Amino acid sequence: MIEQPVVELRSDNAASVAPEIIEAITVANEGTALAYGGDEVTERLQEQVRELFEHDGARIFPVTSGTGGNALGLSSLVPPWGAVVCHPTAHITANEPGSTSLFSAGAQLTYVDGDRKLIDPGQLARFLELFPWNDPHNSQPSVVSVTQPTDFGTVYPLDHLQELTSIAERHGLRAHLDGARLANAIVALGCSPADATWRSGIDVLTLGATKNGGLSAELIVSFDDAASNELHFRTKRGGHVTSKMRFQSAQVAAHLTDDLWLRLAGNSNRAMQRLAAGLTELGVEFVEQPDVNMLFLHLADEAADVLEESGVAFYRITPGVIRFVTSWQTTDGDVDTALELVGKALANAG
């Protein structure tokens, strides 16, 4: 039997499933239902998403993973000879090796950098203005993809996001959002789902649930009719139109009901704010100041060894850098214990 850590800070994927979502799955398990998304639960979720995002034309496509959601969503926006423009640290390039190219039949990823792991609008504008358009020797930029929040815990302010999508639109590119932790970003920004997405120029997004109390469900949301028409076929061809889709839809529906997704994300954000404040008092330096529930910090390997032995679970990223992630179930007690053990690790390693 695997021993449980004293404090779990490896990933919000390591957290358990929220009780409300377990209950929704149990309710969906009563009786029978039409397969492949023809069920009432999925039908109600379609209307729920349209109301929540204030967009009558939004289309939903439940999938089983964020990787599948991103790759399929992007494949509906980029041709095989096209390119996806993203930050060098974007999840689609750092953690989903080749999936976008696979599902799009060959599109490549190309990078535009920027501070705080955010695409810089000026750099994006220069890249697109100087690009050799219509040259068949170069994959043609077709979509800009943002990870919101980034995998380094930073968030695109709405005006920054809108500037990026406006630049993209001027050059004929559409916009994709990897929203595996979108609820955390919305809580941090204090904005509406509509403002965080289509009102800021986003055409297609992957809406995450698994990292925020879900079991095994993500959702592609498309505000673009052409992309939606492609996704109708691409999701099936890609193996993501599951036969008992009602169980995925039930998870997402419960996630979005009564602001559960925002309440869960709010807890994980608050836990990180408290943790980051305590670490700052201990003199720990961060790679980036966290806006949400992820934090990369500098910690000597000797101190990391001591911390690990004390029962704090975390990921080592590179020598001298580790990652902490809080979740919907991280408590004040967890944070206090983590800070106490970090302090001891620093003292013992020093």
C-alpha positions as semicolon CSV with decimal commas, in nm:
position;residue;x (nm);y (nm);z (nm)
1;M;0,000;0,000;0,000
2;I;0,131;0,345;-0,099
3;E;0,187;0,564;0,206
4;Q;-0,014;0,886;0,206
5;P;0,191;1,207;0,222
6;V;0,168;1,434;0,524
7;V;0,085;1,721;0,287
8;E;-0,014;1,674;-0,079
9;L;0,133;1,944;-0,302
10;R;0,227;1,746;-0,613
11;S;-0,071;1,837;-0,828
12;D;-0,441;1,917;-0,818
13;N;-0,471;1,598;-1,024
14;A;-0,374;1,410;-0,707
15;A;-0,676;1,543;-0,516
16;S;-0,988;1,336;-0,467
17;V;-1,318;1,392;-0,647
18;A;-1,559;1,650;-0,506
19;P;-1,862;1,488;-0,334
20;E;-2,106;1,682;-0,551
21;I;-1,954;1,526;-0,862
22;I;-1,963;1,174;-0,718
23;E;-2,330;1,233;-0,638
24;A;-2,399;1,352;-0,993
25;I;-2,240;1,038;-1,136
26;T;-2,455;0,824;-0,907
27;V;-2,772;1,003;-1,018
28;A;-2,673;0,962;-1,385
29;N;-2,633;0,589;-1,321
30;E;-3,006;0,544;-1,263
31;G;-3,192;0,377;-1,546
32;T;-3,077;0,377;-1,908
33;A;-2,989;0,648;-2,159
34;L;-2,914;0,683;-2,528
35;A;-2,545;0,641;-2,608
36;Y;-2,285;0,869;-2,771
37;G;-2,418;1,199;-2,636
38;G;-2,782;1,146;-2,729
39;D;-2,883;1,153;-2,363
40;E;-3,077;1,413;-2,166
41;V;-2,783;1,492;-1,938
42;T;-2,567;1,601;-2,231
43;E;-2,856;1,791;-2,385
44;R;-2,910;1,985;-2,061
45;L;-2,535;2,053;-2,034
46;Q;-2,543;2,211;-2,382
47;E;-2,805;2,461;-2,267
48;Q;-2,631;2,514;-1,933
49;V;-2,305;2,610;-2,107
50;R;-2,482;2,846;-2,345
51;E;-2,647;3,022;-2,053
52;L;-2,331;3,033;-1,843
53;F;-2,116;3,171;-2,126
54;E;-2,397;3,397;-2,254
55;H;-2,357;3,264;-2,607
56;D;-2,650;3,104;-2,793
57;G;-2,425;2,950;-3,058
58;A;-2,181;2,775;-2,824
59;R;-2,137;2,403;-2,892
60;I;-2,003;2,148;-2,644
61;F;-1,797;1,834;-2,701
62;P;-1,728;1,630;-2,384
63;V;-1,392;1,451;-2,391
64;T;-1,197;1,236;-2,150
65;S;-0,872;1,432;-2,118
66;G;-0,730;1,780;-2,145
67;T;-0,472;1,661;-2,395
68;G;-0,747;1,526;-2,618
69;G;-0,949;1,843;-2,575
70;N;-0,659;2,068;-2,671
71;A;-0,544;1,858;-2,966
72;L;-0,894;1,815;-3,108
73;G;-0,990;2,176;-3,047
74;L;-0,677;2,300;-3,220
75;S;-0,721;2,055;-3,507
76;S;-1,050;2,228;-3,589
77;L;-0,867;2,561;-3,624
78;V;-0,546;2,473;-3,808
79;P;-0,482;2,293;-4,141
80;P;-0,207;2,029;-4,178
81;W;0,026;2,290;-4,334
82;G;-0,050;2,541;-4,059
83;A;0,117;2,637;-3,733
84;V;-0,006;2,702;-3,381
85;V;0,158;3,004;-3,217
86;C;0,207;2,963;-2,842
87;H;0,445;3,047;-2,558
88;P;0,753;2,820;-2,527
89;T;0,621;2,699;-2,189
90;A;0,264;2,633;-2,309
91;H;0,115;2,307;-2,188
92;I;0,046;2,194;-2,544
93;T;0,419;2,193;-2,618
94;A;0,572;2,113;-2,279
95;N;0,335;1,835;-2,172
96;E;0,143;1,707;-2,475
97;P;0,420;1,582;-2,705
98;G;0,305;1,577;-3,064
99;S;-0,067;1,540;-2,991
100;T;-0,164;1,859;-3,174
101;S;0,040;1,755;-3,477
102;L;-0,115;1,406;-3,463
103;F;-0,478;1,519;-3,452
104;S;-0,425;1,801;-3,704
105;A;-0,242;1,570;-3,948
106;G;0,082;1,764;-3,933
107;A;0,048;2,120;-3,801
108;Q;0,351;2,239;-3,609
109;L;0,393;2,451;-3,299
110;T;0,589;2,775;-3,316
111;Y;0,679;3,003;-3,028
112;V;0,651;3,365;-2,922
113;D;0,805;3,443;-2,582
114;G;0,716;3,696;-2,315
115;D;0,764;3,781;-1,949
116;R;0,585;3,588;-1,673
117;K;0,533;3,301;-1,920
118;L;0,278;3,512;-2,112
119;I;0,291;3,573;-2,487
120;D;0,409;3,931;-2,540
121;P;0,175;4,126;-2,773
122;G;0,461;4,326;-2,924
123;Q;0,660;4,014;-3,001
124;L;0,349;3,848;-3,150
125;A;0,281;4,149;-3,372
126;R;0,640;4,158;-3,498
127;F;0,644;3,783;-3,559
128;L;0,329;3,797;-3,770
129;E;0,427;4,115;-3,955
130;L;0,763;3,973;-4,060
131;F;0,640;3,620;-4,135
132;P;0,689;3,493;-4,495
133;W;0,319;3,453;-4,575
134;N;0,221;3,226;-4,864
135;D;0,571;3,076;-4,875
136;P;0,514;2,696;-4,897
137;H;0,849;2,639;-4,726
138;N;0,701;2,767;-4,400
139;S;0,407;2,632;-4,200
140;Q;0,152;2,912;-4,202
141;P;0,040;3,050;-3,863
142;S;-0,331;2,976;-3,829
143;V;-0,414;3,001;-3,460
144;V;-0,272;3,154;-3,143
145;S;-0,309;2,937;-2,832
146;V;-0,291;3,065;-2,475
147;T;-0,272;2,857;-2,158
148;Q;-0,495;3,033;-1,904
149;P;-0,368;3,023;-1,637
150;T;-0,016;2,932;-1,745
151;D;0,157;2,627;-1,607
152;F;0,368;2,862;-1,396
153;G;0,068;3,000;-1,209
154;T;0,048;3,332;-1,392
155;V;-0,268;3,472;-1,547
156;Y;-0,331;3,673;-1,864
157;P;-0,516;3,996;-1,770
158;L;-0,819;4,046;-1,994
159;D;-0,671;4,346;-2,175
160;H;-0,355;4,146;-2,247
161;L;-0,561;3,855;-2,381
162;Q;-0,776;4,086;-2,592
163;E;-0,469;4,251;-2,741
164;L;-0,330;3,912;-2,843
165;T;-0,652;3,797;-3,007
166;S;-0,694;4,133;-3,183
167;I;-0,344;4,104;-3,330
168;A;-0,416;3,745;-3,431
169;E;-0,745;3,842;-3,599
170;R;-0,577;4,118;-3,801
171;H;-0,352;3,852;-3,953
172;G;-0,629;3,599;-4,012
173;L;-0,553;3,377;-3,711
174;R;-0,816;3,236;-3,478
175;A;-0,769;3,193;-3,103
176;H;-0,763;2,886;-2,877
177;L;-0,758;2,873;-2,497
178;D;-0,624;2,584;-2,291
179;G;-0,847;2,621;-1,986
180;A;-0,754;2,315;-1,783
181;R;-0,760;2,548;-1,480
182;L;-0,984;2,818;-1,625
183;A;-1,192;2,838;-1,307
184;N;-0,880;2,940;-1,114
185;A;-0,812;3,217;-1,366
186;I;-1,171;3,343;-1,359
187;V;-1,161;3,359;-0,978
188;A;-0,829;3,544;-0,987
189;L;-0,954;3,791;-1,249
190;G;-1,298;3,836;-1,093
191;C;-1,463;3,826;-1,435
192;S;-1,743;3,635;-1,606
193;P;-1,686;3,319;-1,814
194;A;-1,796;3,515;-2,123
195;D;-1,546;3,795;-2,058
196;A;-1,268;3,540;-2,005
197;T;-1,338;3,367;-2,336
198;W;-1,537;3,471;-2,643
199;R;-1,570;3,836;-2,546
200;S;-1,191;3,840;-2,533
201;G;-1,169;3,689;-2,880
202;I;-1,144;3,317;-2,802
203;D;-1,293;3,086;-3,066
204;V;-1,243;2,745;-2,905
205;L;-1,145;2,645;-2,552
206;T;-1,084;2,335;-2,347
207;L;-1,273;2,372;-2,019
208;G;-1,112;2,164;-1,747
209;A;-1,288;1,985;-1,463
210;T;-1,052;1,703;-1,363
211;K;-0,796;1,931;-1,194
212;N;-1,074;2,103;-1,001
213;G;-1,267;1,824;-0,834
214;G;-1,373;1,622;-1,138
215;L;-1,321;1,253;-1,202
216;S;-1,250;1,214;-1,573
217;A;-1,414;1,486;-1,778
218;E;-1,307;1,786;-1,984
219;L;-1,515;1,988;-2,227
220;I;-1,437;2,146;-2,562
221;V;-1,647;2,461;-2,598
222;S;-1,662;2,613;-2,945
223;F;-1,795;2,959;-3,028
224;D;-1,698;2,922;-3,396
225;D;-1,949;2,753;-3,627
226;A;-1,687;2,625;-3,871
227;A;-1,483;2,473;-3,588
228;S;-1,796;2,320;-3,436
229;N;-1,888;2,155;-3,764
230;E;-1,541;1,998;-3,782
231;L;-1,545;1,890;-3,418
232;H;-1,869;1,703;-3,482
233;F;-1,660;1,460;-3,688
234;R;-1,313;1,504;-3,540
235;T;-1,416;1,403;-3,187
236;K;-1,556;1,073;-3,314
237;R;-1,259;1,007;-3,542
238;G;-1,028;1,084;-3,251
239;G;-1,195;0,832;-3,020
240;H;-1,348;1,088;-2,785
241;V;-1,720;1,035;-2,846
242;T;-1,767;0,791;-2,560
243;S;-2,063;0,555;-2,556
244;K;-2,173;0,642;-2,201
245;M;-2,115;1,013;-2,241
246;R;-2,379;1,096;-1,982
247;F;-2,126;1,024;-1,707
248;Q;-1,883;1,283;-1,842
249;S;-2,161;1,533;-1,900
250;A;-2,296;1,477;-1,549
251;Q;-1,956;1,562;-1,403
252;V;-1,923;1,887;-1,596
253;A;-2,286;1,983;-1,527
254;A;-2,236;1,938;-1,152
255;H;-1,904;2,123;-1,176
256;L;-2,077;2,428;-1,327
257;T;-2,392;2,419;-1,111
258;D;-2,428;2,675;-0,829
259;D;-2,075;2,803;-0,900
260;L;-1,919;2,484;-0,763
261;W;-1,627;2,516;-1,007
262;L;-1,554;2,869;-0,885
263;R;-1,588;2,777;-0,518
264;L;-1,349;2,484;-0,554
265;A;-1,100;2,695;-0,749
266;G;-1,136;2,974;-0,496
267;N;-1,025;2,741;-0,220
268;S;-0,718;2,626;-0,411
269;N;-0,626;2,986;-0,498
270;R;-0,664;3,103;-0,139
271;A;-0,454;2,813;-0,012
272;M;-0,176;2,909;-0,251
273;Q;-0,192;3,276;-0,154
274;R;-0,151;3,175;0,209
275;L;0,128;2,932;0,125
276;A;0,313;3,186;-0,091
277;A;0,289;3,452;0,179
278;G;0,435;3,214;0,436
279;L;0,716;3,107;0,204
280;T;0,802;3,470;0,138
281;E;0,839;3,523;0,512
282;L;1,078;3,226;0,517
283;G;1,289;3,397;0,250
284;V;1,205;3,152;-0,031
285;E;1,240;3,291;-0,385
286;F;0,985;3,217;-0,656
287;V;1,034;3,161;-1,028
288;E;0,716;3,365;-1,083
289;Q;0,476;3,523;-0,836
290;P;0,166;3,298;-0,842
291;D;-0,174;3,435;-0,943
292;V;-0,351;3,102;-0,893
293;N;-0,276;2,766;-0,729
294;M;0,064;2,680;-0,882
295;L;0,403;2,789;-0,760
296;F;0,756;2,716;-0,880
297;L;1,015;2,797;-0,617
298;H;1,389;2,785;-0,569
299;L;1,491;2,530;-0,308
300;A;1,835;2,378;-0,272
301;D;1,841;2,007;-0,345
302;E;1,959;1,931;0,009
303;A;1,659;2,114;0,155
304;A;1,429;1,944;-0,095
305;D;1,561;1,606;0,020
306;V;1,482;1,691;0,382
307;L;1,138;1,823;0,289
308;E;1,056;1,512;0,090
309;E;1,163;1,287;0,377
310;S;0,936;1,482;0,612
311;G;0,629;1,376;0,412
312;V;0,558;1,678;0,192
313;A;0,475;1,558;-0,160
314;F;0,587;1,784;-0,447
315;Y;0,748;1,766;-0,791
316;R;1,114;1,836;-0,860
317;I;1,137;2,032;-1,184
318;T;1,510;2,098;-1,230
319;P;1,800;2,100;-0,983
320;G;1,717;2,368;-0,729
321;V;1,358;2,421;-0,847
322;I;1,045;2,246;-0,717
323;R;0,672;2,291;-0,775
324;F;0,388;2,320;-0,525
325;V;0,023;2,294;-0,635
326;T;-0,272;2,340;-0,400
327;S;-0,613;2,190;-0,470
328;W;-0,979;2,227;-0,381
329;Q;-0,922;2,014;-0,073
330;T;-0,606;2,183;0,060
331;T;-0,679;2,306;0,412
332;D;-0,532;2,580;0,629
333;G;-0,387;2,299;0,838
334;D;-0,212;2,158;0,531
335;V;-0,060;2,499;0,457
336;D;0,053;2,547;0,817
337;T;0,214;2,203;0,823
338;A;0,386;2,261;0,489
339;L;0,529;2,594;0,605
340;E;0,652;2,441;0,930
341;L;0,825;2,158;0,744
342;V;0,976;2,392;0,482
343;G;1,118;2,601;0,765
344;K;1,271;2,295;0,926
345;A;1,409;2,175;0,593
346;L;1,578;2,512;0,532
347;A;1,729;2,509;0,881
348;N;1,847;2,148;0,864
349;A;1,992;2,184;0,515
350;G;2,165;2,508;0,600
